[in-house]
Amino acid sequence: MVSKITEITIFESPDGGRTVYARKPGEETRHLRTNNESHDKERAEYERWMNIFNARRNNSALNDVCSQAEVLYELSKDSE
């Protein structure tokens, strides 16, 4: 019989180890774990773009520019 339960951390990676998240069993919230400097920079850039995307809701000029960027992105995908 086990008299003591050791705390367990679950590590998950959606991309084969490049990005690693940790969480406790039963929790939905996970925390980013990384020691990779280039990944940290990429993550910071991603967060900056997410802030821009979210800010467009309250800024019509920013919304227009984001819409144009989305069109350009879709057009560039088609040409690849």
ABEGO torsion letter per residue (X at the ends): XBABBBBBBBBBBAAGGABBBBBBBGBABBBBBBABAAAAAAAAAAAAAAAAAAAAAABAAAAAAAAAAAAAAAAAAAAX
